[in-house]
Amino acid sequence: MKRIAIYHLETLLWIARLGTFRAAAERLNTTQPAISARVREIEEQLGIAIFRREGRNMVLTARGRRLVKECEPLWAGFEKALLTASGFEGATGTVRIGSGEIAAASCLPAYVQEVERDLPGVTLEIELDLTARMLQQLLGGMIDMAFLAGPVASPGIRTFGLGAVSLVWVAGQETVRAGGFAQNLPVWSIPSHSPLHGVTLETLAQGVITPRSISTCNNVRTLIEIISGGGGAAVLPEPMVRSLLASGTLAEVLPRPVRKIQFEAAIRGTESDPVVLELFRRAAGLRIDS
């Protein structure tokens, strides 16, 4: 009987997922030397080499790949059995979530409150970013779940829809009173890998307006401040500017685009961590503010 402990298997699986001992150490809240020691113990007990170094990454050997493949479902089943038995009340760990600003301002706060109430042992690390980068981080194992502007088509991702938001062409109230695009306004947008940018270019391609320039900012809230201050016009999510439209700070300067932005919750298609799967299940009840 090999003296392999549960934490040895957990360590093995996280190195295989993340690619480096350092990333696995961060994920398991330990040190890189501790991770190296665990790997040596596994290899000594089994009498085989599990990893080989290629540059900065640790790559599984053929026997290592077979071991991981056979251990992953066993580990996931073991964790799920224990957590299900306790109703997930004893769930612990850190789950990294990526979110766009629209989701963060809409459905995410209530979701966080629910998780903190029902799963107090689970720590959430939330980072705001653009969809393209979040997708890369999700596939690379740097985040566990993401709230993305979609639709997202990737064979390595599992998703479900959260709804869609309407978009509005807006400018500051004073800018609109002064004639709007009759002044040859500059247009502002999120950078090119954002759906907002795509809708902006679709409108411009229709020849409805000819902007003085197209500038970009990767933060929607900063973009709103620029437009509110008279910096030009932009396509923005209606829920994020609703109060400013109601107060008169902003005004619609062109007809609303027909296209809406879809939102999705996403995890890796191969995700087996029962805590992440439980959070993903809970996210199914969310709906973006439309």
Backbone as CSV, one residue per row, in Angstrom:
resi,resn,N_x,N_y,N_z,CA_x,CA_y,CA_z,C_x,C_y,C_z
1,MET,0.865,-1.193,0.000,0.000,0.000,0.000,0.891,1.229,0.000
2,LYS,0.808,2.040,-1.037,1.638,3.232,-1.129,1.165,4.280,-0.129
3,ARG,2.138,4.974,0.471,1.799,5.990,1.472,1.581,7.326,0.765
4,ILE,0.492,7.404,0.042,0.114,8.619,-0.671,-1.077,9.236,0.048
5,ALA,-0.915,10.482,0.490,-1.984,11.166,1.212,-2.869,11.940,0.229
6,ILE,-4.027,12.351,0.735,-4.962,13.098,-0.109,-4.331,14.376,-0.627
7,TYR,-3.549,15.059,0.229,-2.958,16.323,-0.207,-1.926,16.115,-1.317
8,HIS,-1.343,14.895,-1.389,-0.434,14.608,-2.492,-1.198,14.642,-3.824
9,LEU,-2.367,14.016,-3.849,-3.160,13.979,-5.082,-3.638,15.379,-5.454
10,GLU,-4.073,16.147,-4.460,-4.523,17.515,-4.725,-3.387,18.327,-5.338
11,THR,-2.187,18.194,-4.769,-1.023,18.909,-5.289,-0.742,18.515,-6.729
12,LEU,-0.748,17.224,-6.994,-0.487,16.721,-8.341,-1.466,17.299,-9.355
13,LEU,-2.734,17.296,-9.009,-3.750,17.756,-9.948,-3.632,19.248,-10.226
14,TRP,-3.301,20.053,-9.204,-3.199,21.493,-9.429,-1.956,21.869,-10.219
15,ILE,-0.860,21.140,-10.034,0.314,21.399,-10.875,-0.023,21.078,-12.329
16,ALA,-0.715,19.967,-12.531,-1.095,19.577,-13.892,-2.006,20.621,-14.525
17,ARG,-2.897,21.208,-13.749,-3.832,22.204,-14.286,-3.147,23.530,-14.584
18,LEU,-2.291,23.998,-13.667,-1.737,25.346,-13.757,-0.365,25.405,-14.408
19,GLY,0.333,24.289,-14.463,1.571,24.246,-15.222,2.854,24.560,-14.483
20,THR,2.778,25.171,-13.300,3.982,25.506,-12.550,3.788,25.177,-11.073
21,PHE,4.913,24.885,-10.397,4.853,24.642,-8.964,4.433,25.923,-8.237
22,ARG,4.895,27.057,-8.729,4.577,28.326,-8.078,3.078,28.600,-8.098
23,ALA,2.445,28.402,-9.266,1.004,28.641,-9.377,0.230,27.689,-8.478
24,ALA,0.679,26.434,-8.412,0.009,25.464,-7.537,0.172,25.850,-6.077
25,ALA,1.356,26.358,-5.701,1.584,26.790,-4.319,0.656,27.935,-3.939
26,GLU,0.480,28.888,-4.849,-0.424,30.013,-4.586,-1.850,29.513,-4.443
27,ARG,-2.234,28.597,-5.303,-3.607,28.084,-5.279,-3.885,27.324,-3.987
28,LEU,-2.876,26.581,-3.486,-3.057,25.752,-2.303,-2.603,26.456,-1.029
29,ASN,-2.268,27.736,-1.163,-1.901,28.553,-0.001,-0.723,27.950,0.762
30,THR,0.299,27.564,0.017,1.508,27.029,0.636,2.715,27.585,-0.108
31,THR,3.894,27.004,0.108,5.110,27.515,-0.508,5.556,26.614,-1.653
32,GLN,6.380,27.164,-2.524,6.898,26.380,-3.639,7.783,25.220,-3.162
33,PRO,8.647,25.423,-2.147,9.423,24.282,-1.640,8.535,23.158,-1.097
34,ALA,7.399,23.519,-0.481,6.489,22.495,0.030,5.888,21.686,-1.124
35,ILE,5.568,22.379,-2.211,5.038,21.690,-3.387,6.085,20.738,-3.969
36,SER,7.330,21.217,-4.061,8.407,20.380,-4.592,8.603,19.140,-3.729
37,ALA,8.526,19.319,-2.401,8.691,18.188,-1.482,7.583,17.162,-1.677
38,ARG,6.357,17.625,-1.888,5.251,16.691,-2.100,5.450,15.877,-3.374
39,VAL,5.922,16.555,-4.421,6.146,15.852,-5.683,7.231,14.791,-5.521
40,ARG,8.302,15.141,-4.809,9.363,14.156,-4.564,8.826,12.950,-3.798
41,GLU,7.963,13.200,-2.822,7.390,12.114,-2.033,6.545,11.184,-2.906
42,ILE,5.741,11.788,-3.792,4.909,10.964,-4.682,5.800,10.109,-5.579
43,GLU,6.810,10.756,-6.180,7.670,10.038,-7.113,8.464,8.933,-6.410
44,GLU,8.906,9.205,-5.179,9.643,8.191,-4.430,8.748,7.005,-4.074
45,GLN,7.500,7.306,-3.697,6.578,6.240,-3.329,6.204,5.371,-4.529
46,LEU,6.034,6.017,-5.675,5.599,5.280,-6.869,6.773,4.739,-7.674
47,GLY,7.945,5.327,-7.469,9.112,4.877,-8.205,9.120,5.279,-9.660
48,ILE,8.448,6.402,-9.982,8.403,6.897,-11.362,8.604,8.405,-11.368
49,ALA,8.964,8.943,-12.527,9.030,10.398,-12.713,7.672,10.869,-13.216
50,ILE,7.089,11.829,-12.510,5.764,12.328,-12.888,5.865,13.581,-13.748
51,PHE,6.844,14.429,-13.446,7.010,15.676,-14.194,8.416,15.752,-14.774
52,ARG,8.543,16.518,-15.845,9.854,16.915,-16.356,9.780,18.419,-16.656
53,ARG,10.881,19.094,-16.497,10.896,20.549,-16.683,11.120,20.900,-18.152
54,GLU,10.305,21.815,-18.651,10.476,22.392,-19.983,10.417,23.896,-19.836
55,GLY,11.587,24.543,-19.825,11.636,25.981,-19.584,11.215,26.277,-18.161
56,ARG,10.192,27.126,-18.013,9.690,27.494,-16.687,8.536,26.598,-16.249
57,ASN,8.063,25.774,-17.143,6.899,24.940,-16.831,7.298,23.509,-16.489
58,MET,6.445,22.870,-15.700,6.603,21.455,-15.391,5.596,20.687,-16.244
59,VAL,6.100,19.771,-17.051,5.259,19.026,-17.991,5.152,17.583,-17.520
60,LEU,3.956,17.045,-17.590,3.737,15.661,-17.184,4.438,14.689,-18.124
61,THR,5.028,13.665,-17.532,5.542,12.559,-18.335,4.363,11.707,-18.788
62,ALA,4.637,10.703,-19.613,3.558,9.820,-20.082,2.880,9.116,-18.912
63,ARG,3.689,8.633,-17.955,3.097,7.982,-16.789,2.370,8.993,-15.905
64,GLY,2.911,10.204,-15.853,2.256,11.252,-15.078,0.904,11.607,-15.641
65,ARG,0.812,11.681,-16.980,-0.479,11.989,-17.617,-1.506,10.911,-17.310
66,ARG,-1.063,9.666,-17.351,-1.998,8.575,-17.058,-2.469,8.644,-15.608
67,LEU,-1.532,8.944,-14.690,-1.891,9.041,-13.274,-2.904,10.152,-13.040
68,VAL,-2.666,11.323,-13.629,-3.582,12.459,-13.473,-4.952,12.116,-14.050
69,LYS,-4.958,11.503,-15.240,-6.224,11.166,-15.894,-7.063,10.245,-15.028
70,GLU,-6.415,9.284,-14.361,-7.153,8.328,-13.555,-7.510,8.879,-12.177
71,CYS,-6.704,9.836,-11.679,-6.954,10.376,-10.337,-7.982,11.505,-10.317
72,GLU,-8.087,12.249,-11.431,-8.977,13.424,-11.440,-10.413,13.067,-11.085
73,PRO,-11.041,12.097,-11.734,-12.428,11.780,-11.363,-12.547,11.235,-9.941
74,LEU,-11.521,10.518,-9.465,-11.553,10.007,-8.099,-11.510,11.148,-7.090
75,TRP,-10.635,12.127,-7.355,-10.508,13.280,-6.459,-11.791,14.106,-6.457
76,ALA,-12.319,14.369,-7.650,-13.544,15.165,-7.749,-14.703,14.459,-7.049
77,GLY,-14.804,13.142,-7.226,-15.876,12.398,-6.577,-15.744,12.391,-5.071
78,PHE,-14.521,12.277,-4.589,-14.273,12.295,-3.142,-14.677,13.641,-2.544
79,GLU,-14.219,14.736,-3.170,-14.560,16.075,-2.672,-16.070,16.303,-2.707
80,LYS,-16.684,15.932,-3.825,-18.126,16.154,-3.973,-18.907,15.370,-2.936
81,ALA,-18.491,14.132,-2.665,-19.203,13.309,-1.688,-19.169,13.951,-0.307
82,LEU,-18.010,14.455,0.090,-17.884,15.075,1.401,-18.693,16.372,1.493
83,LEU,-18.603,17.191,0.444,-19.302,18.480,0.468,-20.808,18.306,0.356
84,THR,-21.246,17.374,-0.468,-22.687,17.126,-0.604,-23.271,16.626,0.700
85,ALA,-22.512,15.770,1.399,-22.988,15.243,2.679,-23.216,16.339,3.695
86,SER,-22.421,17.390,3.611,-22.549,18.504,4.559,-23.382,19.654,4.001
87,GLY,-23.992,19.442,2.827,-24.766,20.514,2.212,-23.906,21.696,1.826
88,PHE,-22.622,21.453,1.552,-21.638,22.470,1.191,-21.376,23.464,2.316
89,GLU,-21.908,23.185,3.520,-21.673,24.099,4.643,-20.204,24.123,5.046
90,GLY,-19.502,23.022,4.828,-18.089,22.981,5.191,-17.160,23.315,4.047
91,ALA,-17.698,23.817,2.946,-16.868,24.130,1.789,-15.864,25.224,2.135
92,THR,-14.632,25.029,1.720,-13.579,26.009,1.949,-12.783,26.189,0.671
93,GLY,-11.950,27.209,0.682,-11.074,27.450,-0.461,-11.297,28.825,-1.042
94,THR,-10.470,29.152,-2.017,-10.538,30.432,-2.703,-10.951,30.210,-4.146
95,VAL,-11.967,30.924,-4.566,-12.443,30.837,-5.946,-12.210,32.185,-6.611
96,ARG,-11.515,32.155,-7.726,-11.177,33.382,-8.453,-12.195,33.611,-9.560
97,ILE,-12.821,34.779,-9.528,-13.891,35.098,-10.481,-13.515,36.357,-11.259
98,GLY,-13.643,36.269,-12.562,-13.474,37.435,-13.419,-14.834,37.965,-13.837
99,SER,-14.953,39.284,-13.935,-16.239,39.876,-14.294,-16.029,41.156,-15.088
100,GLY,-16.904,41.371,-16.045,-16.947,42.658,-16.715,-17.649,43.676,-15.837
101,GLU,-17.483,44.941,-16.172,-18.059,46.007,-15.349,-19.579,45.982,-15.329
102,ILE,-20.187,45.593,-16.432,-21.651,45.605,-16.500,-22.227,44.567,-15.548
103,ALA,-21.662,43.353,-15.585,-22.118,42.309,-14.664,-21.817,42.697,-13.224
104,ALA,-20.649,43.307,-13.004,-20.265,43.705,-11.644,-21.212,44.744,-11.079
105,ALA,-21.748,45.577,-11.944,-22.656,46.627,-11.486,-24.104,46.165,-11.439
106,SER,-24.356,44.973,-11.944,-25.739,44.518,-12.053,-26.042,43.341,-11.127
107,CYS,-25.647,42.139,-11.534,-26.064,40.948,-10.795,-25.026,40.429,-9.815
108,LEU,-23.788,40.890,-9.908,-22.731,40.324,-9.080,-22.874,40.617,-7.586
109,PRO,-23.257,41.830,-7.171,-23.357,42.094,-5.725,-24.282,41.129,-4.985
110,ALA,-25.459,40.856,-5.535,-26.390,39.937,-4.878,-25.825,38.519,-4.855
111,TYR,-25.113,38.145,-5.896,-24.505,36.829,-5.959,-23.450,36.664,-4.861
112,VAL,-22.616,37.682,-4.685,-21.578,37.638,-3.650,-22.208,37.524,-2.261
113,GLN,-23.273,38.271,-2.028,-23.954,38.205,-0.732,-24.494,36.807,-0.458
114,GLU,-25.043,36.164,-1.483,-25.586,34.812,-1.320,-24.474,33.820,-0.980
115,VAL,-23.347,33.915,-1.685,-22.230,33.001,-1.435,-21.674,33.214,-0.031
116,GLU,-21.505,34.463,0.386,-20.973,34.745,1.717,-21.914,34.247,2.808
117,ARG,-23.198,34.285,2.543,-24.182,33.825,3.527,-24.211,32.302,3.619
118,ASP,-24.219,31.632,2.478,-24.411,30.183,2.464,-23.106,29.392,2.535
119,LEU,-22.017,29.988,2.061,-20.724,29.292,2.030,-19.659,30.168,2.685
120,PRO,-19.753,30.389,3.985,-18.853,31.331,4.653,-17.390,30.916,4.611
121,GLY,-17.103,29.635,4.362,-15.715,29.198,4.312,-15.055,29.418,2.962
122,VAL,-15.825,29.861,1.980,-15.297,30.085,0.635,-14.923,31.561,0.476
123,THR,-13.714,31.806,0.063,-13.232,33.167,-0.183,-13.306,33.461,-1.677
124,LEU,-13.875,34.604,-2.026,-13.971,35.007,-3.424,-12.925,36.069,-3.734
125,GLU,-12.217,35.891,-4.819,-11.304,36.902,-5.337,-11.844,37.351,-6.686
126,ILE,-12.333,38.596,-6.752,-13.001,39.089,-7.957,-12.131,40.153,-8.631
127,GLU,-11.919,39.990,-9.910,-11.165,40.952,-10.697,-12.003,41.391,-11.888
128,LEU,-12.025,42.700,-12.147,-12.753,43.235,-13.292,-11.809,43.307,-14.488
129,ASP,-12.302,42.869,-15.630,-11.462,42.873,-16.828,-12.358,42.809,-18.053
130,LEU,-11.728,42.862,-19.212,-12.455,42.747,-20.464,-12.586,41.278,-20.862
131,THR,-13.606,40.984,-21.650,-13.942,39.604,-21.976,-12.781,38.831,-22.589
132,ALA,-12.054,39.419,-23.525,-10.987,38.694,-24.214,-9.925,38.212,-23.236
133,ARG,-9.524,39.073,-22.309,-8.496,38.676,-21.346,-9.050,37.658,-20.348
134,MET,-10.300,37.839,-19.911,-10.887,36.871,-18.979,-10.973,35.485,-19.603
135,LEU,-11.283,35.422,-20.876,-11.383,34.131,-21.559,-10.027,33.433,-21.560
136,GLN,-8.963,34.184,-21.820,-7.625,33.610,-21.800,-7.259,33.126,-20.395
137,GLN,-7.596,33.926,-19.385,-7.285,33.558,-18.004,-8.070,32.323,-17.568
138,LEU,-9.308,32.222,-18.021,-10.137,31.071,-17.678,-9.561,29.802,-18.295
139,LEU,-9.201,29.859,-19.558,-8.639,28.703,-20.237,-7.285,28.321,-19.651
140,GLY,-6.542,29.334,-19.158,-5.234,29.089,-18.584,-5.255,28.699,-17.124
141,GLY,-6.449,28.654,-16.521,-6.567,28.239,-15.133,-6.228,29.321,-14.124
142,MET,-6.085,30.580,-14.564,-5.762,31.664,-13.641,-6.997,32.181,-12.915
143,ILE,-8.177,31.991,-13.494,-9.431,32.251,-12.803,-10.300,31.007,-12.957
144,ASP,-11.287,30.865,-12.075,-12.111,29.656,-12.051,-13.460,29.838,-12.746
145,MET,-13.970,31.066,-12.736,-15.276,31.334,-13.330,-15.272,32.767,-13.817
146,ALA,-16.078,33.045,-14.825,-16.113,34.398,-15.371,-17.521,34.763,-15.790
147,PHE,-17.815,36.050,-15.672,-19.050,36.622,-16.196,-18.657,37.432,-17.423
148,LEU,-18.972,36.885,-18.618,-18.456,37.397,-19.875,-19.538,38.033,-20.722
149,ALA,-19.112,39.010,-21.534,-19.972,39.501,-22.603,-19.871,38.503,-23.743
150,GLY,-20.999,37.997,-24.197,-20.978,36.914,-25.175,-21.634,37.299,-26.488
151,PRO,-22.005,36.296,-27.256,-21.814,34.873,-26.945,-20.364,34.438,-27.121
152,VAL,-19.939,33.507,-26.267,-18.572,32.999,-26.295,-18.594,31.613,-26.921
153,ALA,-17.808,31.428,-27.969,-17.727,30.131,-28.646,-16.321,29.589,-28.465
154,SER,-16.166,28.623,-27.584,-14.866,28.001,-27.358,-15.088,26.560,-26.939
155,PRO,-14.374,25.618,-27.537,-14.572,24.208,-27.178,-14.146,23.885,-25.747
156,GLY,-13.344,24.762,-25.132,-12.875,24.486,-23.783,-13.690,25.144,-22.693
157,ILE,-14.817,25.776,-23.064,-15.602,26.566,-22.114,-17.035,26.043,-22.034
158,ARG,-17.568,26.023,-20.830,-18.973,25.659,-20.595,-19.690,26.907,-20.097
159,THR,-20.805,27.273,-20.698,-21.482,28.526,-20.368,-22.992,28.335,-20.242
160,PHE,-23.640,29.349,-19.631,-25.083,29.510,-19.761,-25.399,30.998,-19.727
161,GLY,-26.513,31.360,-20.357,-26.846,32.759,-20.542,-27.385,33.424,-19.295
162,LEU,-27.047,34.697,-19.144,-27.542,35.518,-18.046,-28.497,36.607,-18.528
163,GLY,-28.753,36.653,-19.835,-29.615,37.695,-20.371,-28.829,38.682,-21.204
164,ALA,-29.457,39.788,-21.557,-28.841,40.784,-22.436,-29.180,42.189,-21.957
165,VAL,-28.345,43.149,-22.322,-28.607,44.550,-21.979,-28.728,45.373,-23.251
166,SER,-29.577,46.380,-23.185,-29.726,47.321,-24.290,-28.592,48.341,-24.254
167,LEU,-28.322,48.920,-25.417,-27.268,49.923,-25.544,-27.869,51.255,-25.975
168,VAL,-27.219,52.335,-25.601,-27.698,53.674,-25.963,-26.531,54.526,-26.433
169,TRP,-26.793,55.353,-27.429,-25.833,56.370,-27.869,-26.088,57.621,-27.036
170,VAL,-25.128,58.017,-26.240,-25.343,59.149,-25.344,-24.215,60.168,-25.440
171,ALA,-24.552,61.370,-25.000,-23.586,62.461,-24.859,-24.048,63.307,-23.685
172,GLY,-23.192,64.209,-23.223,-23.579,65.117,-22.152,-24.743,66.004,-22.585
173,GLN,-25.583,66.382,-21.632,-26.758,67.179,-21.943,-26.398,68.469,-22.674
174,GLU,-25.356,69.143,-22.239,-24.945,70.392,-22.883,-24.464,70.144,-24.306
175,THR,-23.807,69.024,-24.518,-23.325,68.679,-25.861,-24.505,68.471,-26.800
176,VAL,-25.548,67.794,-26.307,-26.731,67.553,-27.129,-27.452,68.867,-27.431
177,ARG,-27.568,69.730,-26.444,-28.235,71.020,-26.657,-27.494,71.878,-27.678
178,ALA,-26.176,71.679,-27.740,-25.377,72.474,-28.676,-25.405,71.911,-30.097
179,GLY,-26.141,70.824,-30.287,-26.287,70.303,-31.641,-25.841,68.878,-31.831
180,GLY,-25.288,68.260,-30.801,-24.874,66.860,-30.913,-23.850,66.647,-32.000
181,PHE,-24.125,65.690,-32.891,-23.158,65.367,-33.930,-23.087,66.426,-35.029
182,ALA,-23.931,67.436,-34.964,-23.777,68.556,-35.888,-22.456,69.281,-35.632
183,GLN,-21.863,69.056,-34.444,-20.589,69.689,-34.089,-19.385,68.842,-34.500
184,ASN,-19.613,67.726,-35.173,-18.512,66.827,-35.520,-17.820,66.328,-34.255
185,LEU,-18.595,65.643,-33.425,-18.114,65.193,-32.117,-17.092,64.066,-32.224
186,PRO,-16.210,63.967,-31.248,-15.393,62.755,-31.130,-16.247,61.622,-30.555
187,VAL,-15.907,60.405,-30.898,-16.571,59.221,-30.360,-15.591,58.486,-29.456
188,TRP,-16.122,58.016,-28.323,-15.317,57.231,-27.382,-15.862,55.814,-27.326
189,SER,-14.957,54.861,-27.058,-15.386,53.471,-26.997,-14.432,52.664,-26.121
190,ILE,-14.913,51.496,-25.675,-14.039,50.489,-25.090,-13.148,49.950,-26.221
191,PRO,-11.928,49.457,-25.935,-11.040,48.969,-27.000,-11.659,47.910,-27.898
192,SER,-10.938,47.585,-28.968,-11.487,46.827,-30.094,-11.976,45.424,-29.757
193,HIS,-11.475,44.789,-28.674,-11.918,43.437,-28.387,-13.178,43.408,-27.533
194,SER,-13.897,44.532,-27.449,-15.138,44.589,-26.680,-16.344,44.622,-27.615
195,PRO,-17.463,43.956,-27.230,-18.687,44.046,-28.039,-19.184,45.489,-28.197
196,LEU,-18.951,46.335,-27.187,-19.350,47.741,-27.306,-18.649,48.399,-28.493
197,HIS,-17.393,48.069,-28.673,-16.636,48.635,-29.787,-17.229,48.161,-31.115
198,GLY,-17.630,46.891,-31.147,-18.223,46.367,-32.361,-19.508,47.079,-32.746
199,VAL,-20.364,47.363,-31.768,-21.610,48.088,-32.043,-21.308,49.511,-32.490
200,THR,-20.309,50.130,-31.883,-19.914,51.479,-32.292,-19.521,51.503,-33.764
201,LEU,-18.688,50.553,-34.177,-18.239,50.511,-35.569,-19.387,50.175,-36.512
202,GLU,-20.330,49.342,-36.076,-21.492,49.020,-36.904,-22.300,50.278,-37.215
203,THR,-22.488,51.129,-36.196,-23.229,52.373,-36.408,-22.483,53.286,-37.369
204,LEU,-21.175,53.408,-37.170,-20.388,54.286,-38.032,-20.367,53.778,-39.468
205,ALA,-20.390,52.441,-39.647,-20.369,51.868,-40.986,-21.652,52.164,-41.760
206,GLN,-22.733,52.463,-41.039,-24.004,52.787,-41.682,-24.008,54.202,-42.251
207,GLY,-22.951,54.965,-41.960,-22.838,56.319,-42.496,-23.765,57.323,-41.849
208,VAL,-24.326,56.962,-40.673,-25.240,57.871,-39.977,-24.504,59.124,-39.512
209,ILE,-23.285,58.943,-39.060,-22.471,60.054,-38.575,-21.031,59.868,-39.035
210,THR,-20.294,60.949,-39.029,-18.859,60.910,-39.282,-18.173,61.575,-38.105
211,PRO,-17.603,60.781,-37.202,-17.008,61.369,-36.001,-15.697,62.082,-36.305
212,ARG,-15.347,63.020,-35.440,-14.073,63.713,-35.578,-12.908,62.764,-35.333
213,SER,-13.114,61.830,-34.387,-12.079,60.858,-34.047,-12.738,59.727,-33.257
214,ILE,-12.028,58.623,-33.112,-12.482,57.516,-32.278,-11.387,57.247,-31.246
215,SER,-11.695,57.540,-29.997,-10.751,57.316,-28.906,-11.239,56.143,-28.060
216,THR,-10.346,55.519,-27.305,-10.719,54.365,-26.497,-10.286,54.515,-25.046
217,CYS,-11.037,53.850,-24.170,-10.734,53.781,-22.743,-11.207,52.413,-22.268
218,ASN,-10.381,51.708,-21.493,-10.739,50.325,-21.119,-11.548,50.231,-19.840
219,ASN,-12.107,51.353,-19.379,-12.910,51.365,-18.166,-14.227,52.076,-18.456
220,VAL,-15.351,51.351,-18.307,-16.654,51.914,-18.671,-17.008,53.103,-17.784
221,ARG,-16.740,53.017,-16.487,-17.104,54.112,-15.584,-16.324,55.379,-15.918
222,THR,-15.055,55.238,-16.254,-14.267,56.401,-16.678,-14.804,56.956,-17.980
223,LEU,-15.216,56.050,-18.868,-15.799,56.469,-20.138,-17.070,57.294,-19.908
224,ILE,-17.878,56.866,-18.957,-19.107,57.605,-18.633,-18.768,59.002,-18.124
225,GLU,-17.742,59.120,-17.301,-17.335,60.426,-16.782,-16.846,61.335,-17.899
226,ILE,-16.112,60.762,-18.846,-15.622,61.561,-19.977,-16.787,62.114,-20.786
227,ILE,-17.760,61.261,-21.083,-18.905,61.680,-21.886,-19.770,62.671,-21.102
228,SER,-19.957,62.416,-19.813,-20.764,63.333,-18.993,-20.133,64.717,-18.944
229,GLY,-18.810,64.773,-19.004,-18.113,66.057,-18.947,-18.021,66.775,-20.273
230,GLY,-18.673,66.257,-21.309,-18.671,66.932,-22.599,-17.588,66.468,-23.544
231,GLY,-17.027,65.269,-23.276,-15.916,64.808,-24.100,-16.295,64.204,-25.431
232,GLY,-17.570,64.068,-25.732,-17.988,63.475,-26.992,-19.205,62.598,-26.799
233,ALA,-19.308,61.530,-27.579,-20.444,60.611,-27.504,-19.925,59.180,-27.472
234,ALA,-20.774,58.275,-27.005,-20.366,56.879,-26.910,-21.575,55.970,-26.861
235,VAL,-21.364,54.704,-27.260,-22.352,53.646,-27.046,-22.079,53.073,-25.668
236,LEU,-23.101,53.094,-24.798,-22.918,52.627,-23.420,-24.073,51.724,-23.008
237,PRO,-23.854,50.839,-22.032,-24.937,49.965,-21.543,-26.006,50.788,-20.825
238,GLU,-27.249,50.605,-21.227,-28.337,51.406,-20.645,-28.431,51.292,-19.123
239,PRO,-28.266,50.093,-18.520,-28.371,50.024,-17.054,-27.342,50.876,-16.324
240,MET,-26.153,51.056,-16.917,-25.094,51.797,-16.250,-25.260,53.314,-16.371
241,VAL,-26.109,53.761,-17.309,-26.316,55.215,-17.464,-27.767,55.605,-17.202
242,ARG,-28.575,54.659,-16.732,-30.006,54.914,-16.545,-30.262,56.105,-15.637
243,SER,-29.575,56.150,-14.499,-29.802,57.245,-13.545,-29.325,58.573,-14.112
244,LEU,-28.257,58.559,-14.905,-27.757,59.806,-15.499,-28.695,60.302,-16.593
245,LEU,-29.332,59.390,-17.307,-30.340,59.800,-18.287,-31.559,60.377,-17.582
246,ALA,-31.950,59.758,-16.475,-33.114,60.242,-15.732,-32.865,61.620,-15.125
247,SER,-31.634,61.863,-14.692,-31.312,63.154,-14.057,-31.031,64.252,-15.071
248,GLY,-30.850,63.860,-16.339,-30.555,64.860,-17.356,-29.081,65.119,-17.562
249,THR,-28.231,64.430,-16.839,-26.788,64.610,-17.024,-26.358,64.134,-18.401
250,LEU,-26.946,63.027,-18.843,-26.717,62.507,-20.183,-28.017,62.547,-20.970
251,ALA,-27.875,62.538,-22.290,-29.049,62.482,-23.162,-28.707,61.619,-24.362
252,GLU,-29.738,60.968,-24.911,-29.515,60.126,-26.087,-29.329,61.010,-27.311
253,VAL,-28.295,60.684,-28.078,-27.902,61.542,-29.187,-28.162,60.890,-30.544
254,LEU,-28.400,59.572,-30.551,-28.740,58.821,-31.766,-29.744,57.742,-31.394
255,PRO,-30.453,57.168,-32.371,-31.360,56.052,-32.068,-30.595,54.890,-31.423
256,ARG,-31.276,54.148,-30.561,-30.638,53.031,-29.876,-30.280,51.919,-30.861
257,PRO,-29.104,51.334,-30.727,-28.733,50.205,-31.585,-29.688,49.028,-31.386
258,VAL,-29.966,48.321,-32.459,-30.824,47.146,-32.384,-30.124,46.029,-31.607
259,ARG,-28.844,45.905,-31.819,-28.077,44.823,-31.185,-27.929,45.038,-29.682
260,LYS,-28.109,43.968,-28.929,-27.886,43.985,-27.494,-26.648,43.156,-27.176
261,ILE,-26.133,43.333,-25.972,-24.979,42.544,-25.538,-25.454,41.399,-24.661
262,GLN,-25.125,40.188,-25.075,-25.456,38.999,-24.306,-24.412,38.783,-23.211
263,PHE,-24.823,38.215,-22.085,-23.887,37.913,-21.003,-24.007,36.444,-20.614
264,GLU,-22.875,35.877,-20.235,-22.820,34.467,-19.892,-21.925,34.245,-18.681
265,ALA,-22.277,33.270,-17.868,-21.364,32.763,-16.852,-20.602,31.612,-17.487
266,ALA,-19.314,31.489,-17.177,-18.494,30.490,-17.852,-17.504,29.840,-16.898
267,ILE,-17.267,28.554,-17.104,-16.202,27.814,-16.432,-15.512,26.956,-17.491
268,ARG,-14.383,26.367,-17.150,-13.721,25.456,-18.071,-14.577,24.206,-18.276
269,GLY,-14.560,23.683,-19.465,-15.331,22.486,-19.758,-14.872,21.283,-18.961
270,THR,-13.604,21.299,-18.547,-13.043,20.181,-17.787,-13.074,20.423,-16.281
271,GLU,-13.713,21.494,-15.844,-13.713,21.828,-14.409,-14.314,20.693,-13.590
272,SER,-13.587,20.317,-12.525,-14.069,19.229,-11.670,-14.133,19.613,-10.203
273,ASP,-13.640,20.796,-9.854,-13.674,21.224,-8.456,-15.132,21.388,-8.023
274,PRO,-15.588,20.639,-7.015,-17.007,20.693,-6.633,-17.446,22.060,-6.118
275,VAL,-16.542,22.826,-5.511,-16.917,24.151,-5.031,-17.168,25.076,-6.219
276,VAL,-16.276,25.039,-7.198,-16.472,25.855,-8.403,-17.755,25.449,-9.123
277,LEU,-17.996,24.153,-9.224,-19.218,23.673,-9.876,-20.467,24.112,-9.120
278,GLU,-20.387,24.159,-7.789,-21.520,24.625,-6.991,-21.765,26.114,-7.214
279,LEU,-20.694,26.901,-7.271,-20.856,28.343,-7.523,-21.404,28.579,-8.928
280,PHE,-20.963,27.774,-9.870,-21.481,27.883,-11.235,-22.965,27.547,-11.268
281,ARG,-23.362,26.519,-10.520,-24.783,26.145,-10.442,-25.600,27.282,-9.853
282,ARG,-25.066,27.908,-8.817,-25.776,29.008,-8.193,-25.892,30.216,-9.124
283,ALA,-24.899,30.406,-9.961,-24.932,31.529,-10.905,-26.028,31.374,-11.946
284,ALA,-26.540,30.153,-12.096,-27.603,29.915,-13.077,-28.859,30.720,-12.781
285,GLY,-29.030,31.112,-11.532,-30.223,31.875,-11.163,-30.083,33.370,-11.377
286,LEU,-28.909,33.814,-11.806,-28.677,35.247,-11.993,-29.264,35.727,-13.312
287,ARG,-29.673,36.985,-13.305,-30.109,37.628,-14.543,-29.542,39.039,-14.582
288,ILE,-28.921,39.366,-15.706,-28.349,40.687,-15.866,-29.469,41.718,-15.935
289,ASP,-29.220,42.904,-15.439,-30.236,43.966,-15.451,-30.417,44.435,-16.883
290,SER,-31.593,44.131,-17.454,-31.847,44.468,-18.859,-32.603,45.781,-19.019
